[in-house]
């Protein structure tokens, strides 16, 4: 039994005539007759009565008719659905991203992507990089934006990781209070001078939860220099940390793209190559990307190019890295 046979059967029942049904289907009548004969042989029942030039459904044909119409309707719906996917008019993408990227890069990407492809649904999973890598390996995500290296051998064997930009970390503080990094006796620091870790360690800080990739990066930098930071508040999520910094409770170390969305805060870059992070697109290498997934990857690269272009607002703090297509990382450098 196939769709052509069912389509021929329903047309014959509707028109009551083999000749007219064959004309509508653009078939020769003998071909249509052979289709119906094959269908009846396959099902083991007679489907049509042929009486005085007219054709009517037998009791078995009457039972088959609604089933055949549903099957044809489902096939047509499947064609439309697949066409929508092929033309990017529909579908779903499961995107993972870290909390800090969701409030900066991802927001820009989604705004542009939705304007281009409003019919595509995007499901967001907001987690730390290690959780996102696990979700990719389990097949729960199509793409992920991560800020750490793919450390385990199992993950490296199945994941592709494309580095798209390097983002410096900055320190934000309350602009209505004295600059905490100004030299003694001065009202403000030289805006072109980065803040070093020794200066940062002496100022009360608002720290993120320990499972934040950002917190781990800053803690590692302090440990490497033998420094212990002065803590005002620990365990704050991003929005709370920015709010606390804006109220003068303490300074907060955040990515440059996050700080750019809070122009009311005072921002100072941090010195040292260790206080930067690499943002990467990760996906499973053994699963071909859908057209929608490939379009989203292209949108991410486009936004990365725009943010890092010479003369862009953050070009001194956010720089483009990587190649235009995903590369397998045998041993990715630490982010």
N, C-alpha and C positions, 0 to 999 in steps of 0.2 A: 504494500500500500504506500502510495506517495502523494504529494500535494497536487501534482498534475491530475492524477486520477480523481481525487476528491473534488478538485475544481471543475473537472468535466462533468462529474456526477451531479453537483449542485446546479450547474448551468442547465443541464438537460431537464432536471426536475422543475426548475423555474420556468423554462421556456416550453416544456412539453414536447420538444422536437429535437432530434439529433442534428438535423441539417442546420437549423438556426443556431444551436449551441456551438456547432463546429465553426460556423462563420464568426460568431462573437469571439471565440477563442483563437481564431486564425489558424485552424487546423483543417486538414482534409477529413471528411466524415469517416472513411475507413480507419484512420488513425485514432479518432475519438472512440469508435466502436471497439477497437482493440484495447484501448485503455480501460473501458468499462468491463469488457470481458475478463481482462487480467485482474481487475479489482474484485469482481464477483468470484473468480476462481480462488483468489487469495483468501477471501472471507468465507468462502464455502456457502454462500447464499445468493439467491437471485434478488437484485436490487430494483429492477425496472420491469414494468409491464409494457409490452409493445402491442398496442391494439389499434387497428385501422389508422395507422399513420400517427397516432398520438402516443405519447409516452408518459407513464405515471409511476410513482414510487410504489413498490410492494410494501407490505408491512415491515419487512426488514429494512427496506430503503427509507421508510418513514422514521425508523429508529436511528438510522445512521445519519439522516440529514442534519439535525441540530448539532451532532457531534462533529460532522464534517465542517459545518459553518464555523464552529468554535475553533477548530484546528486551523482553518484558513485565516480566521481573524487573528489568532495568536501568531501565526507565521508572518502576517502583514505587520503586526505590532513589533515583532522581533526585527523585521527589516527596518522599520522606522527608527527603532531604538539604536540599532547598529549604525544606521546612517547618521543619527544625531551624534553618536560617539565619534564617528569618523570625521564629521564636520565640526567637532568641538561645540555642538549645540547642547550637549547633555553629558552626564557622567558624574563621577565622584573621585576625588583625590584625597588620600589620607596623608596629611603633612604633619610631621613632628618638628618642634622647635623648642629651644630653651626659653625660659621666661623672659630673659633680657632681650632676646632676638624677637620675641612676639611683640614687645612694646616698641620696637624700632624697625629693623629691616623687614620683618614679616608683614607688619602693618602696611608699609609702602608697597610691597609686592602684591598683597591681596587686593588692595584698592585698585591697582592697575589691572591685575588679572581679571577681577570681577567686571571691570568696565569693558574688557575685551570679550570675555566669555561668561555672560551672566547666567547661562544655563548650567554651568558646571558647579556642583556642590563641593565645597572644601571642608573636610573634617580635620580639626586641629587637635593634636595631642601636645600639651605643654608639660615638658618634663626636663630633667637634667640630661646631659649628653649620654651618659652611660645607660640610662633607662631607655633613651631613644634608640641607641644601638641595639639593645636587646629586643625592642619592639620591631625593628627592621629585620633582625635575624629570624624572628617568629612569624614574619609575614604580616604583621599588624599595621605596617605603614608602607606607603609607596615611596616617600621621600622624607628626609630629615635634614634639618639645619643644625649642625653640631659645632661645639667649640672645644673639642678635645680630640686627641688622636685615637685611632682604632687600635687599642693595645693588645687585645687577645688574638692568638693565632687563628682561632675559629672564626672570629669576626673578619679578620683580614682576608680569609679564604673566600668569603662569600660577599663581601661588601666592596663597592667602589666609593672612593672618597675624592671629591674634587674641591680643592682649596680655592675659594673665590675672593676673599679679602682678609687683610690683617687690620685689626682695630686696636688702637691704643686705649689704655685705661686712663681715666681722668678722675680728679677729686673735686667734688662739688660741696659748696658751703653756702651759708646764709649771707647774701650780699649786704644786708642791713647791719651786720656786725663787723668789727675790725677783721681784716684779712688775717687768718690764723698763721699764714706763712710769710707775712711781711717781716722784714728785718726789724730788730728792736729799734723803736723810735720812729719807724716809718709807718705811714697809713696803709700802704698797699705794697705788694711785691711787684717786681717787674713782670708784666704780663707775658713776656717772652721767655721767662726762666722757668723750666720744669721744676716740680717739687720732687725732692729725692726721698728715699725711704726713711732716712734718719729724721727728717723734718716731719714726715707723716706719722711716724711712730710716737712722736711727742704730743700729738693733737688728739683729743677724744674722738673716737670713731663710732659710726653706726655700722655694724657688721651684719652680713647676710647669714642665713643658716649654713651650717657646716657642709651640707650636701650640695650647695651651690658650686658649680664649676668656677665661678668668679671668686668666691670665698677661698676655694682651694688654691687658686693661682696666687692671690695676694698673701695668704698664709705661707705658701712655699717661698715666696720672695722674702718675706720677713725672716723665716727660718734660715735661709741661705746667708743672710747678712747678720745673723745672731741678734735679731731685734725682737722685742716684745711690744706689740702695739698697746696704746692706751685705749681701753674700751669704754664707750659710753652706753651703748645698747647693742646687744647681740641677738641674732635670730630674726631680724626684720626682713620681710619680703620687699620687693623692689619699690612698690608704690609707697609703702610705709617709710622705707629708708630715705627716699627722696623728700618725703614730707618732713621727716625728722631733721634732715640736713637743712631744709629750708626754714625750719624753726630755730636753728642754732643749737640743737641738742648735741650735734657732733657732725663731723664731715663724713662723706660716704664715697667710696671708690666705685665708679660705675663705668661701663663702656662709653666711648665717645658718642656713639649714635644715640644712646639713651639720653645723655646730657644735652644733646642738641635739641631734643624735644622739650627741654626745661630751660628756656633762655633766661628765666627769672633768677636762676641760681648762678652763683659765681662758679666758674669752671677753671681749673688749672690742670695742665697735662702732667703726668707722672714721668719721672726720669727712669731710664733703664729699659733695655730690650725685653727683660722678663715680664714687664708690666704691659703686655700686649697679648692679644689672643687671635687665633686664626679661625675664621668661620668657613665651614665646609658644607657642601651638599653631599649627603651620603644616600646610597640606595643599594639594593641587592643586585649583584652582578649577574646572577643566574635568572633574573626575571626581566624580560624586555620591557622598557617603559611604554605605557600607553601613550596615545597621541596627546591626551590631556596632560599626562605627567611630563612629557617632553616639552610641552608648551609652558608649563609652570617652571621647569628648570630654565628655559630660555628667558622667562620673565625675571627670575632671580638673578641671572647673569646680567641682564640689561640694567636692573636697578643697581647692582654692584658696580657696573661700569659708570653709571651716572653719579653715584655717591663718591667714587674715587677719581673722577675726571679732574684734570688740572683746572684750578680755579673754582672747584666746588667748595662749598662751605667747610666740609670736613676733610679736604684733600691732604692737609698736613697731619691728620690723625688717623685716617682710614686709607689704606693703600690696596690696590688690586694685586692679587697673586693668582697663580694657577694658569691653566690652559683653558681654551674655549670648549673642550669636551672632557668628560669624566676620565680620570686616569686611575688605574689600580695602584694603590700604595702598598708596596711590599713591606715597608717599615716606615710609616709616616713619622715626620718629625713632631716633637711635642708641640701642642698648641699653646 
